[in-house]
Amino acid sequence: MIRSTQISKITFTMGPISVHQFSEFSKHGVNALRIFQYIRTMQGLKNRNTKSNHSDWVVIGNKNLYNWFGVWSSKKHVILKKLAENKLIELNKRGVGRAPEVRIICPTKILN
């Protein structure tokens, strides 16, 4: 007897994205935009049944980041450091061998 397995797919519907945040992340290259999209996607998946909160912490692992968006782990750490220095994200390094946690702190619109 052969059993068929169903593979679940991830669809990247994140809802509305702030144009200001997109613009600020784009100043740091395409990998920064990919990390931004990964963060927003994970926040959307995390809060699928509840009210979406755009300031949730997200763990940035290597496997899904590479498989979904094509960002290598070596580039990930360089980009995260650059984004944290420019105050676009808040970075929480959790120790050696553990994936860092991040959240977006860039405002959704230009504040005077």
Buried (B, 14 or more C-beta within 10 A) or exposed (E): EEEEEEEEEEEEEBEEBBEBBBEBBEEBBEBBBBBBBBBBBBBBBBEEEEEBEBEBBBEBBEEBBBEBBEBEEEBBBEBBEBBBEBEBBBBEBEEEEEBBBBBBEBEEEEEE
